[in-house]
Amino acid sequence: MAVPLSYNVRSLYIRRKLTMLAVGGIALVIAVLIVLIAMANGFRVALSATGSPINAIVTQRGSFSELSSAITRDSAQVLSDDPRVMKDANGRALFSPELIVVANMRRKDGADVNVKDGDGWTPLIKAASAGLTDLARVLLQHGADMDVSDKLERTAWMYAALAGHEEIAALFKEARAKK
């Protein structure tokens, strides 16, 4: 014997609070699903619409991002000479060796300019090792400490000397004399 339809409708009316909670829960699940699908589609469109298949970002072996990578000038020259790198009409490599440095400047609220990354590198160490004299000067003006060492116990001054960046070494010598 089948249950009459009127019994089911009457049951929904009698248990209206529970019925409304169930309908509301299902509606919320569907709303969240729609939002997540829309967000996924937005990411897919944004990521597929940017960039180009002929562009490449080269990072140091073992790096997970550009921020944790460091490629020397010699390595950059080797990369620019690679035959797989596209050349312009004059035969020059269409190659742009760029350094990303996050410079945490001292703020009015007293934030520290000597913040270290996972390897213990400060913005001043990165600037010194890459030969970025102007950035090193700005960091020193904002209170960067050239005596802070990384995990290898090397300071910014040591990295500047090891890389042969005499202008930065002179800048550090001048800053030391002012102390």
N, C-alpha and C positions, 0 to 999 in steps of 0.2 A: 504494500500500500504506500503510495507516494504522499509526501507532505504537501499540503495545499499551499499555494502561493500566498494567500492571505495570512497564513501563520508566519511566514518569513518576514513579510512586511510589518506585521504587528510586533514581532520580536525586535526588529530594528528600531521601531518607535519606542518600545519599552526600555530598551538598552541604548537610548539615544546618546548618552554621554560616552559610553564605550565605543559606540559606532562612530561618533564624531572624532574621538581620539584616533581610532584606526584610520579613518579617512584623512585626517590631518597628518598623521605619520607617513602615510603613503605619499601624500602630496609633497611633504618636505623631502622625502627621498628622491622623488622625481625632480623637484626643483634643484636639489644639489647636483643630481646627475646632469641636468641640462646645463647648469653653470660650469661644471667641470668639462663637459664636452665642448662648450663654447670657448673656454679658456684654452683647452688643448688645440682646438682649431686656430685660435688666435696666435698661439705660439708657433704652430706649424707654418702659418701664412707669414708671420713676421720673420722667421728664420729662413724660409725659402725665398723670400723676396729680397733679402739682403745678401751681400757677399757676391762672390763670383767664383765659378769653378776654376778659373785660371789664377786665382790668388791663393797664396799659402802663407801660413804663419809657422815659422820655424822656432822651436824652443829647445832648450838644453835637454839632453837625455835625462829622464827621470823626473822632469818637471810636469806638473799637472796644469799649469797656466803660465801666461806671459809674466805674471808678477813674481813667480818663483824661479824664473829662468834667467840665466846670465850667459850671453855668448860674447866671447872676446872679439876684438877688432880683427885679429888674424882669422878667426873662424868665419866672421862676416865676409872677409875678403875671399876666402875659399868658397863660400856659398855664392857670392856674386860672380865668381869665375865658372861656376858649374854650368855645363852646356844645357841643362834643363831649364835654366833661368832665361826668360824672354828678353830679347835685346831691342833697343829702339833703332831708329833709322841710322844713327851714327855708330851703332855697335856697342853702346853702353848698356849695361844690365839694368833692367827695370826692377830695381832692388832698393829697398829702403830699410837699412838697419836702424831700428828705433829702440830706445830704452824706456821702459815704464818705471817710474819711481813714484811711489806714494810718499809725499812729503807731509808728514804730520807736523804742522806748525803749532807753536805755542799759541793758545787762544787766550782770550781775556779771562776765561775761567780757570786758567792754569794747566791746561792739558800739556802732556809731555811731548817734546819734539824728538826725543830719543827712543821712540817706540821701536821694539825689535820684531823682526819677522821670525819664522820658524827656524831659520839658520842663525839667528842672533844678529842679523844685519839691520843696521839703522839706515834711515834715508841718507845720512852723511857717508856711511860706508859705501852704499850703492853709488852715490855721486862720485866719490873719490876713486873707486875702482873703474868707473866708466869714463873718467876724465871730464866730468861736467863741472867746470870751474865756477861758472855763474851760479849754478844750483848749490854748490858747496858753500859759496860765499853767503848766499841768502840763508841757508840753514845755520851757518855760524852766527849770522846776525840775529837769528831768532832763538839762539841759545843751545844749538846742537853741541854736544860734548864730543870732541875728537878723541878722547881717551876711553870711550866705551868700546868694549871688545866683543867680538862675536863668539860662536861656539869653539872656534879654533884659536881663541885668545889673540886675534889680530884686530888692530884698530884701523880706523879710516886712514890714518897717516901711513900705516904699513901697506895697506892696499894701494895707496897712491904711489908709494915708492916702488912697490913690486911691479906695478904696471908702467912705471916710467913717466908718470904724470908730474913733471917738475913744477908746473905752474900751481898745481894744487898743493904740492909739498911746500912750496914757498908761501902759499896762502896760510897753511897750517903753522908754519914757522912764525909768520907775522902775527897770527892770532895768539900763539903761545907767548910771544914777546909782550903782547898787550895785557896778558893775565897778571 
